[in-house]
Amino acid sequence: MVPIRTRAGSPAEIPALLATHPEVVAALLRQHVPDEAQRCRGCTQPGYGTPYGRWPCLLYLYAHRASRARPAD
């Protein structure tokens, strides 16, 4: 996994930050799914992202961790 540096600190903090925005987490999980060739549909849309991005992508992984970090309603 490629680390992303944020002003907040380490990449490990990203899922915790995302967890405070459940609507964003839900959208990321809906959009970043694998296609038939195991590429991320959210990252490989024509004109956007990386055309050969493998799934699970970094956004999916962060969103998945955030969805598991949220307390039960």
N, CA, C, O and CB atoms as a CASP TS submission, in Angstrom:
PFRMAT TS
TARGET T0000
AUTHOR 0000-0000-0000
METHOD Language model
MODEL 1
PARENT N/A
ATOM      1  N   MET     1       0.843  -1.163   0.000  1.00  0.00           N
ATOM      2  CA  MET     1       0.000   0.000   0.000  1.00  0.00           C
ATOM      3  C   MET     1       0.897   1.237   0.000  1.00  0.00           C
ATOM      4  O   MET     1       1.872   1.315   0.747  1.00  0.00           O
ATOM      5  CB  MET     1      -0.964  -0.008   1.216  1.00  0.00           C
ATOM      6  N   VAL     2       0.551   2.190  -0.844  1.00  0.00           N
ATOM      7  CA  VAL     2       1.304   3.435  -0.945  1.00  0.00           C
ATOM      8  C   VAL     2       0.834   4.373   0.161  1.00  0.00           C
ATOM      9  O   VAL     2      -0.361   4.655   0.258  1.00  0.00           O
ATOM     10  CB  VAL     2       1.129   4.091  -2.351  1.00  0.00           C
ATOM     11  N   PRO     3       1.750   4.862   0.996  1.00  0.00           N
ATOM     12  CA  PRO     3       1.323   5.766   2.070  1.00  0.00           C
ATOM     13  C   PRO     3       0.943   7.130   1.518  1.00  0.00           C
ATOM     14  O   PRO     3       1.557   7.621   0.570  1.00  0.00           O
ATOM     15  CB  PRO     3       2.430   5.917   3.117  1.00  0.00           C
ATOM     16  N   ILE     4      -0.060   7.731   2.110  1.00  0.00           N
ATOM     17  CA  ILE     4      -0.474   9.086   1.769  1.00  0.00           C
ATOM     18  C   ILE     4      -0.213   9.950   2.983  1.00  0.00           C
ATOM     19  O   ILE     4      -0.680   9.648   4.082  1.00  0.00           O
ATOM     20  CB  ILE     4      -1.980   9.147   1.333  1.00  0.00           C
ATOM     21  N   ARG     5       0.521  11.012   2.791  1.00  0.00           N
ATOM     22  CA  ARG     5       0.817  11.920   3.892  1.00  0.00           C
ATOM     23  C   ARG     5      -0.248  13.002   3.947  1.00  0.00           C
ATOM     24  O   ARG     5      -0.577  13.617   2.933  1.00  0.00           O
ATOM     25  CB  ARG     5       2.225  12.543   3.737  1.00  0.00           C
ATOM     26  N   THR     6      -0.772  13.224   5.113  1.00  0.00           N
ATOM     27  CA  THR     6      -1.790  14.246   5.302  1.00  0.00           C
ATOM     28  C   THR     6      -1.324  15.208   6.380  1.00  0.00           C
ATOM     29  O   THR     6      -0.377  14.924   7.112  1.00  0.00           O
ATOM     30  CB  THR     6      -3.157  13.615   5.674  1.00  0.00           C
ATOM     31  N   ARG     7      -1.980  16.320   6.470  1.00  0.00           N
ATOM     32  CA  ARG     7      -1.657  17.256   7.542  1.00  0.00           C
ATOM     33  C   ARG     7      -2.015  16.661   8.893  1.00  0.00           C
ATOM     34  O   ARG     7      -1.431  17.028   9.912  1.00  0.00           O
ATOM     35  CB  ARG     7      -2.389  18.588   7.337  1.00  0.00           C
ATOM     36  N   ALA     8      -2.967  15.752   8.902  1.00  0.00           N
ATOM     37  CA  ALA     8      -3.401  15.137  10.153  1.00  0.00           C
ATOM     38  C   ALA     8      -2.327  14.229  10.733  1.00  0.00           C
ATOM     39  O   ALA     8      -2.319  13.975  11.937  1.00  0.00           O
ATOM     40  CB  ALA     8      -4.684  14.349   9.935  1.00  0.00           C
ATOM     41  N   GLY     9      -1.423  13.738   9.897  1.00  0.00           N
ATOM     42  CA  GLY     9      -0.394  12.848  10.408  1.00  0.00           C
ATOM     43  C   GLY     9      -0.202  11.647   9.511  1.00  0.00           C
ATOM     44  O   GLY     9       0.045  11.790   8.313  1.00  0.00           O
ATOM     45  N   SER    10      -0.314  10.471  10.082  1.00  0.00           N
ATOM     46  CA  SER    10      -0.005   9.244   9.358  1.00  0.00           C
ATOM     47  C   SER    10      -1.189   8.743   8.536  1.00  0.00           C
ATOM     48  O   SER    10      -2.334   9.119   8.789  1.00  0.00           O
ATOM     49  CB  SER    10       0.435   8.169  10.327  1.00  0.00           C
ATOM     50  N   PRO    11      -0.902   7.882   7.541  1.00  0.00           N
ATOM     51  CA  PRO    11      -1.975   7.289   6.749  1.00  0.00           C
ATOM     52  C   PRO    11      -2.950   6.469   7.598  1.00  0.00           C
ATOM     53  O   PRO    11      -4.105   6.294   7.210  1.00  0.00           O
ATOM     54  CB  PRO    11      -1.385   6.415   5.665  1.00  0.00           C
ATOM     55  N   ALA    12      -2.508   5.975   8.730  1.00  0.00           N
ATOM     56  CA  ALA    12      -3.382   5.185   9.604  1.00  0.00           C
ATOM     57  C   ALA    12      -4.549   6.013  10.140  1.00  0.00           C
ATOM     58  O   ALA    12      -5.556   5.452  10.572  1.00  0.00           O
ATOM     59  CB  ALA    12      -2.579   4.611  10.770  1.00  0.00           C
ATOM     60  N   GLU    13      -4.424   7.326  10.117  1.00  0.00           N
ATOM     61  CA  GLU    13      -5.487   8.197  10.625  1.00  0.00           C
ATOM     62  C   GLU    13      -6.617   8.418   9.617  1.00  0.00           C
ATOM     63  O   GLU    13      -7.694   8.880   9.993  1.00  0.00           O
ATOM     64  CB  GLU    13      -4.904   9.531  11.022  1.00  0.00           C
ATOM     65  N   ILE    14      -6.384   8.097   8.354  1.00  0.00           N
ATOM     66  CA  ILE    14      -7.388   8.356   7.314  1.00  0.00           C
ATOM     67  C   ILE    14      -8.676   7.584   7.559  1.00  0.00           C
ATOM     68  O   ILE    14      -9.744   8.192   7.481  1.00  0.00           O
ATOM     69  CB  ILE    14      -6.831   7.997   5.946  1.00  0.00           C
ATOM     70  N   PRO    15      -8.648   6.274   7.851  1.00  0.00           N
ATOM     71  CA  PRO    15      -9.914   5.583   8.116  1.00  0.00           C
ATOM     72  C   PRO    15     -10.697   6.185   9.281  1.00  0.00           C
ATOM     73  O   PRO    15     -11.925   6.251   9.230  1.00  0.00           O
ATOM     74  CB  PRO    15      -9.647   4.126   8.397  1.00  0.00           C
ATOM     75  N   ALA    16     -10.007   6.619  10.317  1.00  0.00           N
ATOM     76  CA  ALA    16     -10.698   7.227  11.457  1.00  0.00           C
ATOM     77  C   ALA    16     -11.383   8.521  11.044  1.00  0.00           C
ATOM     78  O   ALA    16     -12.502   8.798  11.477  1.00  0.00           O
ATOM     79  CB  ALA    16      -9.714   7.495  12.605  1.00  0.00           C
ATOM     80  N   LEU    17     -10.727   9.307  10.219  1.00  0.00           N
ATOM     81  CA  LEU    17     -11.329  10.544   9.726  1.00  0.00           C
ATOM     82  C   LEU    17     -12.520  10.229   8.828  1.00  0.00           C
ATOM     83  O   LEU    17     -13.577  10.847   8.959  1.00  0.00           O
ATOM     84  CB  LEU    17     -10.290  11.390   8.962  1.00  0.00           C
ATOM     85  N   LEU    18     -12.359   9.282   7.925  1.00  0.00           N
ATOM     86  CA  LEU    18     -13.471   8.886   7.049  1.00  0.00           C
ATOM     87  C   LEU    18     -14.656   8.367   7.845  1.00  0.00           C
ATOM     88  O   LEU    18     -15.804   8.608   7.471  1.00  0.00           O
ATOM     89  CB  LEU    18     -13.013   7.820   6.057  1.00  0.00           C
ATOM     90  N   ALA    19     -14.400   7.668   8.922  1.00  0.00           N
ATOM     91  CA  ALA    19     -15.482   7.080   9.724  1.00  0.00           C
ATOM     92  C   ALA    19     -16.430   8.138  10.267  1.00  0.00           C
ATOM     93  O   ALA    19     -17.569   7.823  10.614  1.00  0.00           O
ATOM     94  CB  ALA    19     -14.905   6.275  10.879  1.00  0.00           C
ATOM     95  N   THR    20     -15.986   9.375  10.345  1.00  0.00           N
ATOM     96  CA  THR    20     -16.856  10.453  10.820  1.00  0.00           C
ATOM     97  C   THR    20     -17.777  10.960   9.714  1.00  0.00           C
ATOM     98  O   THR    20     -18.610  11.836   9.949  1.00  0.00           O
ATOM     99  CB  THR    20     -16.018  11.606  11.367  1.00  0.00           C
ATOM    100  N   HIS    21     -17.627  10.410   8.506  1.00  0.00           N
ATOM    101  CA  HIS    21     -18.439  10.801   7.347  1.00  0.00           C
ATOM    102  C   HIS    21     -19.019   9.549   6.685  1.00  0.00           C
ATOM    103  O   HIS    21     -18.565   9.154   5.612  1.00  0.00           O
ATOM    104  CB  HIS    21     -17.590  11.621   6.321  1.00  0.00           C
ATOM    105  N   PRO    22     -20.014   8.924   7.312  1.00  0.00           N
ATOM    106  CA  PRO    22     -20.531   7.652   6.792  1.00  0.00           C
ATOM    107  C   PRO    22     -21.075   7.740   5.370  1.00  0.00           C
ATOM    108  O   PRO    22     -21.037   6.751   4.639  1.00  0.00           O
ATOM    109  CB  PRO    22     -21.610   7.146   7.695  1.00  0.00           C
ATOM    110  N   GLU    23     -21.581   8.903   4.963  1.00  0.00           N
ATOM    111  CA  GLU    23     -22.100   9.029   3.600  1.00  0.00           C
ATOM    112  C   GLU    23     -20.968   8.965   2.573  1.00  0.00           C
ATOM    113  O   GLU    23     -21.163   8.458   1.469  1.00  0.00           O
ATOM    114  CB  GLU    23     -22.880  10.345   3.445  1.00  0.00           C
ATOM    115  N   VAL    24     -19.799   9.471   2.925  1.00  0.00           N
ATOM    116  CA  VAL    24     -18.641   9.398   2.044  1.00  0.00           C
ATOM    117  C   VAL    24     -18.142   7.960   1.972  1.00  0.00           C
ATOM    118  O   VAL    24     -17.811   7.469   0.892  1.00  0.00           O
ATOM    119  CB  VAL    24     -17.516  10.341   2.534  1.00  0.00           C
ATOM    120  N   VAL    25     -18.089   7.289   3.106  1.00  0.00           N
ATOM    121  CA  VAL    25     -17.660   5.890   3.149  1.00  0.00           C
ATOM    122  C   VAL    25     -18.577   5.037   2.276  1.00  0.00           C
ATOM    123  O   VAL    25     -18.103   4.217   1.490  1.00  0.00           O
ATOM    124  CB  VAL    25     -17.654   5.362   4.605  1.00  0.00           C
ATOM    125  N   ALA    26     -19.877   5.227   2.414  1.00  0.00           N
ATOM    126  CA  ALA    26     -20.840   4.452   1.620  1.00  0.00           C
ATOM    127  C   ALA    26     -20.651   4.701   0.124  1.00  0.00           C
ATOM    128  O   ALA    26     -20.700   3.761  -0.669  1.00  0.00           O
ATOM    129  CB  ALA    26     -22.281   4.803   2.032  1.00  0.00           C
ATOM    130  N   ALA    27     -20.438   5.946  -0.263  1.00  0.00           N
ATOM    131  CA  ALA    27     -20.233   6.268  -1.675  1.00  0.00           C
ATOM    132  C   ALA    27     -18.953   5.637  -2.211  1.00  0.00           C
ATOM    133  O   ALA    27     -18.946   5.103  -3.321  1.00  0.00           O
ATOM    134  CB  ALA    27     -20.188   7.782  -1.871  1.00  0.00           C
ATOM    135  N   LEU    28     -17.881   5.692  -1.444  1.00  0.00           N
ATOM    136  CA  LEU    28     -16.623   5.077  -1.876  1.00  0.00           C
ATOM    137  C   LEU    28     -16.778   3.570  -2.052  1.00  0.00           C
ATOM    138  O   LEU    28     -16.287   3.004  -3.029  1.00  0.00           O
ATOM    139  CB  LEU    28     -15.509   5.374  -0.866  1.00  0.00           C
ATOM    140  N   LEU    29     -17.451   2.926  -1.120  1.00  0.00           N
ATOM    141  CA  LEU    29     -17.637   1.473  -1.207  1.00  0.00           C
ATOM    142  C   LEU    29     -18.535   1.090  -2.382  1.00  0.00           C
ATOM    143  O   LEU    29     -18.365   0.022  -2.970  1.00  0.00           O
ATOM    144  CB  LEU    29     -18.232   0.937   0.097  1.00  0.00           C
ATOM    145  N   ARG    30     -19.486   1.952  -2.725  1.00  0.00           N
ATOM    146  CA  ARG    30     -20.373   1.703  -3.876  1.00  0.00           C
ATOM    147  C   ARG    30     -19.635   1.868  -5.196  1.00  0.00           C
ATOM    148  O   ARG    30     -19.852   1.096  -6.130  1.00  0.00           O
ATOM    149  CB  ARG    30     -21.578   2.651  -3.836  1.00  0.00           C
ATOM    150  N   GLN    31     -18.770   2.863  -5.279  1.00  0.00           N
ATOM    151  CA  GLN    31     -18.121   3.202  -6.543  1.00  0.00           C
ATOM    152  C   GLN    31     -16.839   2.426  -6.816  1.00  0.00           C
ATOM    153  O   GLN    31     -16.495   2.195  -7.975  1.00  0.00           O
ATOM    154  CB  GLN    31     -17.819   4.656  -6.567  1.00  0.00           C
ATOM    155  N   HIS    32     -16.139   2.025  -5.783  1.00  0.00           N
ATOM    156  CA  HIS    32     -14.839   1.367  -5.961  1.00  0.00           C
ATOM    157  C   HIS    32     -14.991  -0.137  -5.779  1.00  0.00           C
ATOM    158  O   HIS    32     -14.677  -0.702  -4.731  1.00  0.00           O
ATOM    159  CB  HIS    32     -13.792   1.929  -4.963  1.00  0.00           C
ATOM    160  N   VAL    33     -15.488  -0.761  -6.848  1.00  0.00           N
ATOM    161  CA  VAL    33     -15.726  -2.203  -6.886  1.00  0.00           C
ATOM    162  C   VAL    33     -14.937  -2.793  -8.049  1.00  0.00           C
ATOM    163  O   VAL    33     -14.569  -2.062  -8.968  1.00  0.00           O
ATOM    164  CB  VAL    33     -17.252  -2.525  -7.023  1.00  0.00           C
ATOM    165  N   PRO    34     -14.668  -4.098  -8.030  1.00  0.00           N
ATOM    166  CA  PRO    34     -13.870  -4.688  -9.109  1.00  0.00           C
ATOM    167  C   PRO    34     -14.689  -4.914 -10.377  1.00  0.00           C
ATOM    168  O   PRO    34     -15.892  -5.168 -10.325  1.00  0.00           O
ATOM    169  CB  PRO    34     -13.269  -6.006  -8.650  1.00  0.00           C
ATOM    170  N   ASP    35     -14.000  -4.813 -11.525  1.00  0.00           N
ATOM    171  CA  ASP    35     -14.622  -5.212 -12.778  1.00  0.00           C
ATOM    172  C   ASP    35     -14.201  -6.653 -13.083  1.00  0.00           C
ATOM    173  O   ASP    35     -13.617  -7.327 -12.234  1.00  0.00           O
ATOM    174  CB  ASP    35     -14.222  -4.242 -13.945  1.00  0.00           C
ATOM    175  N   GLU    36     -14.496  -7.109 -14.276  1.00  0.00           N
ATOM    176  CA  GLU    36     -14.202  -8.505 -14.649  1.00  0.00           C
ATOM    177  C   GLU    36     -12.704  -8.810 -14.656  1.00  0.00           C
ATOM    178  O   GLU    36     -12.304  -9.960 -14.479  1.00  0.00           O
ATOM    179  CB  GLU    36     -14.784  -8.807 -16.024  1.00  0.00           C
ATOM    180  N   ALA    37     -11.883  -7.789 -14.858  1.00  0.00           N
ATOM    181  CA  ALA    37     -10.437  -7.971 -14.915  1.00  0.00           C
ATOM    182  C   ALA    37      -9.758  -7.599 -13.599  1.00  0.00           C
ATOM    183  O   ALA    37      -8.541  -7.418 -13.556  1.00  0.00           O
ATOM    184  CB  ALA    37      -9.856  -7.144 -16.045  1.00  0.00           C
ATOM    185  N   GLN    38     -10.539  -7.485 -12.527  1.00  0.00           N
ATOM    186  CA  GLN    38     -10.022  -7.115 -11.204  1.00  0.00           C
ATOM    187  C   GLN    38      -9.375  -5.734 -11.189  1.00  0.00           C
ATOM    188  O   GLN    38      -8.388  -5.512 -10.488  1.00  0.00           O
ATOM    189  CB  GLN    38      -9.017  -8.146 -10.738  1.00  0.00           C
ATOM    190  N   ARG    39      -9.943  -4.799 -11.975  1.00  0.00           N
ATOM    191  CA  ARG    39      -9.551  -3.397 -11.915  1.00  0.00           C
ATOM    192  C   ARG    39     -10.650  -2.654 -11.172  1.00  0.00           C
ATOM    193  O   ARG    39     -11.808  -3.072 -11.180  1.00  0.00           O
ATOM    194  CB  ARG    39      -9.315  -2.795 -13.350  1.00  0.00           C
ATOM    195  N   CYS    40     -10.289  -1.576 -10.545  1.00  0.00           N
ATOM    196  CA  CYS    40     -11.265  -0.791  -9.785  1.00  0.00           C
ATOM    197  C   CYS    40     -12.124   0.031 -10.737  1.00  0.00           C
ATOM    198  O   CYS    40     -11.608   0.834 -11.514  1.00  0.00           O
ATOM    199  CB  CYS    40     -10.556   0.131  -8.764  1.00  0.00           C
ATOM    200  N   ARG    41     -13.436  -0.173 -10.671  1.00  0.00           N
ATOM    201  CA  ARG    41     -14.345   0.580 -11.542  1.00  0.00           C
ATOM    202  C   ARG    41     -14.321   2.072 -11.204  1.00  0.00           C
ATOM    203  O   ARG    41     -14.430   2.898 -12.111  1.00  0.00           O
ATOM    204  CB  ARG    41     -15.781   0.034 -11.417  1.00  0.00           C
ATOM    205  N   GLY    42     -14.184   2.435  -9.956  1.00  0.00           N
ATOM    206  CA  GLY    42     -14.164   3.834  -9.566  1.00  0.00           C
ATOM    207  C   GLY    42     -12.915   4.564 -10.006  1.00  0.00           C
ATOM    208  O   GLY    42     -12.962   5.758 -10.298  1.00  0.00           O
ATOM    209  N   CYS    43     -11.806   3.865 -10.056  1.00  0.00           N
ATOM    210  CA  CYS    43     -10.539   4.496 -10.423  1.00  0.00           C
ATOM    211  C   CYS    43     -10.263   4.440 -11.924  1.00  0.00           C
ATOM    212  O   CYS    43      -9.422   5.191 -12.417  1.00  0.00           O
ATOM    213  CB  CYS    43      -9.404   3.836  -9.678  1.00  0.00           C
ATOM    214  N   THR    44     -10.941   3.583 -12.648  1.00  0.00           N
ATOM    215  CA  THR    44     -10.602   3.380 -14.061  1.00  0.00           C
ATOM    216  C   THR    44     -11.672   3.904 -15.004  1.00  0.00           C
ATOM    217  O   THR    44     -11.692   3.517 -16.173  1.00  0.00           O
ATOM    218  CB  THR    44     -10.375   1.915 -14.331  1.00  0.00           C
ATOM    219  N   GLN    45     -12.565   4.775 -14.535  1.00  0.00           N
ATOM    220  CA  GLN    45     -13.561   5.356 -15.421  1.00  0.00           C
ATOM    221  C   GLN    45     -12.860   6.166 -16.500  1.00  0.00           C
ATOM    222  O   GLN    45     -11.874   6.843 -16.208  1.00  0.00           O
ATOM    223  CB  GLN    45     -14.559   6.235 -14.634  1.00  0.00           C
ATOM    224  N   PRO    46     -13.344   6.117 -17.745  1.00  0.00           N
ATOM    225  CA  PRO    46     -12.681   6.863 -18.824  1.00  0.00           C
ATOM    226  C   PRO    46     -12.507   8.335 -18.469  1.00  0.00           C
ATOM    227  O   PRO    46     -13.447   9.006 -18.043  1.00  0.00           O
ATOM    228  CB  PRO    46     -13.478   6.738 -20.122  1.00  0.00           C
ATOM    229  N   GLY    47     -11.282   8.819 -18.654  1.00  0.00           N
ATOM    230  CA  GLY    47     -10.975  10.220 -18.389  1.00  0.00           C
ATOM    231  C   GLY    47     -10.634  10.534 -16.944  1.00  0.00           C
ATOM    232  O   GLY    47     -10.304  11.676 -16.623  1.00  0.00           O
ATOM    233  N   TYR    48     -10.707   9.539 -16.066  1.00  0.00           N
ATOM    234  CA  TYR    48     -10.429   9.763 -14.641  1.00  0.00           C
ATOM    235  C   TYR    48      -9.459   8.710 -14.131  1.00  0.00           C
ATOM    236  O   TYR    48      -9.431   7.587 -14.636  1.00  0.00           O
ATOM    237  CB  TYR    48     -11.736   9.736 -13.810  1.00  0.00           C
ATOM    238  N   GLY    49      -8.687   9.062 -13.158  1.00  0.00           N
ATOM    239  CA  GLY    49      -7.896   8.081 -12.413  1.00  0.00           C
ATOM    240  C   GLY    49      -6.828   7.367 -13.209  1.00  0.00           C
ATOM    241  O   GLY    49      -6.275   7.903 -14.169  1.00  0.00           O
ATOM    242  N   THR    50      -6.554   6.155 -12.793  1.00  0.00           N
ATOM    243  CA  THR    50      -5.524   5.317 -13.375  1.00  0.00           C
ATOM    244  C   THR    50      -6.182   4.233 -14.211  1.00  0.00           C
ATOM    245  O   THR    50      -6.931   3.424 -13.664  1.00  0.00           O
ATOM    246  CB  THR    50      -4.625   4.703 -12.281  1.00  0.00           C
ATOM    247  N   PRO    51      -5.934   4.182 -15.517  1.00  0.00           N
ATOM    248  CA  PRO    51      -6.659   3.237 -16.363  1.00  0.00           C
ATOM    249  C   PRO    51      -6.481   1.769 -16.007  1.00  0.00           C
ATOM    250  O   PRO    51      -7.328   0.943 -16.347  1.00  0.00           O
ATOM    251  CB  PRO    51      -6.247   3.432 -17.756  1.00  0.00           C
ATOM    252  N   TYR    52      -5.406   1.441 -15.337  1.00  0.00           N
ATOM    253  CA  TYR    52      -5.173   0.032 -15.009  1.00  0.00           C
ATOM    254  C   TYR    52      -5.087  -0.194 -13.509  1.00  0.00           C
ATOM    255  O   TYR    52      -4.383  -1.096 -13.055  1.00  0.00           O
ATOM    256  CB  TYR    52      -3.898  -0.460 -15.675  1.00  0.00           C
ATOM    257  N   GLY    53      -5.792   0.612 -12.743  1.00  0.00           N
ATOM    258  CA  GLY    53      -5.760   0.499 -11.290  1.00  0.00           C
ATOM    259  C   GLY    53      -6.320  -0.823 -10.798  1.00  0.00           C
ATOM    260  O   GLY    53      -7.460  -1.170 -11.107  1.00  0.00           O
ATOM    261  N   ARG    54      -5.544  -1.550 -10.048  1.00  0.00           N
ATOM    262  CA  ARG    54      -5.965  -2.850  -9.519  1.00  0.00           C
ATOM    263  C   ARG    54      -6.927  -2.651  -8.362  1.00  0.00           C
ATOM    264  O   ARG    54      -6.866  -1.653  -7.644  1.00  0.00           O
ATOM    265  CB  ARG    54      -4.747  -3.684  -9.066  1.00  0.00           C
ATOM    266  N   TRP    55      -7.812  -3.614  -8.197  1.00  0.00           N
ATOM    267  CA  TRP    55      -8.732  -3.619  -7.075  1.00  0.00           C
ATOM    268  C   TRP    55      -8.242  -4.666  -6.083  1.00  0.00           C
ATOM    269  O   TRP    55      -7.819  -5.738  -6.515  1.00  0.00           O
ATOM    270  CB  TRP    55     -10.201  -3.909  -7.536  1.00  0.00           C
ATOM    271  N   PRO    56      -8.275  -4.420  -4.806  1.00  0.00           N
ATOM    272  CA  PRO    56      -8.821  -3.248  -4.134  1.00  0.00           C
ATOM    273  C   PRO    56      -7.850  -2.071  -4.206  1.00  0.00           C
ATOM    274  O   PRO    56      -6.649  -2.211  -3.974  1.00  0.00           O
ATOM    275  CB  PRO    56      -9.146  -3.576  -2.675  1.00  0.00           C
ATOM    276  N   CYS    57      -8.405  -0.925  -4.531  1.00  0.00           N
ATOM    277  CA  CYS    57      -7.608   0.292  -4.590  1.00  0.00           C
ATOM    278  C   CYS    57      -7.453   0.873  -3.181  1.00  0.00           C
ATOM    279  O   CYS    57      -8.073   0.401  -2.228  1.00  0.00           O
ATOM    280  CB  CYS    57      -8.257   1.329  -5.546  1.00  0.00           C
ATOM    281  N   LEU    58      -6.634   1.882  -3.074  1.00  0.00           N
ATOM    282  CA  LEU    58      -6.372   2.504  -1.782  1.00  0.00           C
ATOM    283  C   LEU    58      -7.637   3.147  -1.197  1.00  0.00           C
ATOM    284  O   LEU    58      -7.878   3.062   0.007  1.00  0.00           O
ATOM    285  CB  LEU    58      -5.266   3.552  -1.920  1.00  0.00           C
ATOM    286  N   LEU    59      -8.440   3.788  -2.050  1.00  0.00           N
ATOM    287  CA  LEU    59      -9.673   4.404  -1.549  1.00  0.00           C
ATOM    288  C   LEU    59     -10.627   3.353  -0.984  1.00  0.00           C
ATOM    289  O   LEU    59     -11.240   3.565   0.062  1.00  0.00           O
ATOM    290  CB  LEU    59     -10.366   5.194  -2.667  1.00  0.00           C
ATOM    291  N   TYR    60     -10.751   2.227  -1.674  1.00  0.00           N
ATOM    292  CA  TYR    60     -11.607   1.149  -1.160  1.00  0.00           C
ATOM    293  C   TYR    60     -11.078   0.655   0.186  1.00  0.00           C
ATOM    294  O   TYR    60     -11.855   0.470   1.122  1.00  0.00           O
ATOM    295  CB  TYR    60     -11.682  -0.026  -2.174  1.00  0.00           C
ATOM    296  N   LEU    61      -9.774   0.440   0.292  1.00  0.00           N
ATOM    297  CA  LEU    61      -9.208  -0.078   1.536  1.00  0.00           C
ATOM    298  C   LEU    61      -9.447   0.873   2.700  1.00  0.00           C
ATOM    299  O   LEU    61      -9.816   0.441   3.792  1.00  0.00           O
ATOM    300  CB  LEU    61      -7.716  -0.330   1.372  1.00  0.00           C
ATOM    301  N   TYR    62      -9.238   2.169   2.472  1.00  0.00           N
ATOM    302  CA  TYR    62      -9.491   3.144   3.530  1.00  0.00           C
ATOM    303  C   TYR    62     -10.968   3.171   3.907  1.00  0.00           C
ATOM    304  O   TYR    62     -11.303   3.214   5.091  1.00  0.00           O
ATOM    305  CB  TYR    62      -9.034   4.538   3.092  1.00  0.00           C
ATOM    306  N   ALA    63     -11.852   3.147   2.913  1.00  0.00           N
ATOM    307  CA  ALA    63     -13.293   3.174   3.191  1.00  0.00           C
ATOM    308  C   ALA    63     -13.729   1.905   3.915  1.00  0.00           C
ATOM    309  O   ALA    63     -14.555   1.962   4.826  1.00  0.00           O
ATOM    310  CB  ALA    63     -14.093   3.338   1.886  1.00  0.00           C
ATOM    311  N   HIS    64     -13.187   0.776   3.519  1.00  0.00           N
ATOM    312  CA  HIS    64     -13.528  -0.489   4.172  1.00  0.00           C
ATOM    313  C   HIS    64     -13.107  -0.459   5.643  1.00  0.00           C
ATOM    314  O   HIS    64     -13.869  -0.859   6.523  1.00  0.00           O
ATOM    315  CB  HIS    64     -12.853  -1.677   3.444  1.00  0.00           C
ATOM    316  N   ARG    65     -11.900   0.015   5.895  1.00  0.00           N
ATOM    317  CA  ARG    65     -11.434   0.124   7.292  1.00  0.00           C
ATOM    318  C   ARG    65     -12.302   1.106   8.073  1.00  0.00           C
ATOM    319  O   ARG    65     -12.615   0.874   9.241  1.00  0.00           O
ATOM    320  CB  ARG    65      -9.950   0.574   7.341  1.00  0.00           C
ATOM    321  N   ALA    66     -12.686   2.199   7.428  1.00  0.00           N
ATOM    322  CA  ALA    66     -13.549   3.186   8.093  1.00  0.00           C
ATOM    323  C   ALA    66     -14.910   2.588   8.418  1.00  0.00           C
ATOM    324  O   ALA    66     -15.473   2.867   9.477  1.00  0.00           O
ATOM    325  CB  ALA    66     -13.722   4.434   7.210  1.00  0.00           C
ATOM    326  N   SER    67     -15.443   1.768   7.521  1.00  0.00           N
ATOM    327  CA  SER    67     -16.764   1.169   7.774  1.00  0.00           C
ATOM    328  C   SER    67     -16.711   0.195   8.939  1.00  0.00           C
ATOM    329  O   SER    67     -17.708   0.020   9.640  1.00  0.00           O
ATOM    330  CB  SER    67     -17.279   0.451   6.521  1.00  0.00           C
ATOM    331  N   ARG    68     -15.583  -0.433   9.156  1.00  0.00           N
ATOM    332  CA  ARG    68     -15.431  -1.356  10.279  1.00  0.00           C
ATOM    333  C   ARG    68     -15.138  -0.618  11.580  1.00  0.00           C
ATOM    334  O   ARG    68     -15.355  -1.158  12.664  1.00  0.00           O
ATOM    335  CB  ARG    68     -14.323  -2.356   9.992  1.00  0.00           C
ATOM    336  N   ALA    69     -14.640   0.627  11.474  1.00  0.00           N
ATOM    337  CA  ALA    69     -14.264   1.403  12.646  1.00  0.00           C
ATOM    338  C   ALA    69     -15.456   2.150  13.257  1.00  0.00           C
ATOM    339  O   ALA    69     -15.417   2.549  14.420  1.00  0.00           O
ATOM    340  CB  ALA    69     -13.172   2.387  12.279  1.00  0.00           C
ATOM    341  N   ARG    70     -16.508   2.331  12.461  1.00  0.00           N
ATOM    342  CA  ARG    70     -17.658   3.096  12.964  1.00  0.00           C
ATOM    343  C   ARG    70     -18.384   2.328  14.053  1.00  0.00           C
ATOM    344  O   ARG    70     -18.580   1.119  13.926  1.00  0.00           O
ATOM    345  CB  ARG    70     -18.629   3.430  11.823  1.00  0.00           C
ATOM    346  N   PRO    71     -18.781   2.993  15.103  1.00  0.00           N
ATOM    347  CA  PRO    71     -19.560   2.314  16.145  1.00  0.00           C
ATOM    348  C   PRO    71     -20.942   1.930  15.606  1.00  0.00           C
ATOM    349  O   PRO    71     -21.484   2.589  14.719  1.00  0.00           O
ATOM    350  CB  PRO    71     -19.702   3.221  17.400  1.00  0.00           C
ATOM    351  N   ALA    72     -21.485   0.874  16.149  1.00  0.00           N
ATOM    352  CA  ALA    72     -22.835   0.431  15.737  1.00  0.00           C
ATOM    353  C   ALA    72     -23.857   1.495  16.103  1.00  0.00           C
ATOM    354  O   ALA    72     -23.756   2.135  17.150  1.00  0.00           O
ATOM    355  CB  ALA    72     -23.211  -0.930  16.406  1.00  0.00           C
ATOM    356  N   ASP    73     -24.856   1.680  15.217  1.00  0.00           N
ATOM    357  CA  ASP    73     -25.907   2.676  15.467  1.00  0.00           C
ATOM    358  C   ASP    73     -26.895   2.195  16.501  1.00  0.00           C
ATOM    359  O   ASP    73     -27.842   2.909  16.829  1.00  0.00           O
ATOM    360  CB  ASP    73     -26.640   3.012  14.182  1.00  0.00           C
TER
END
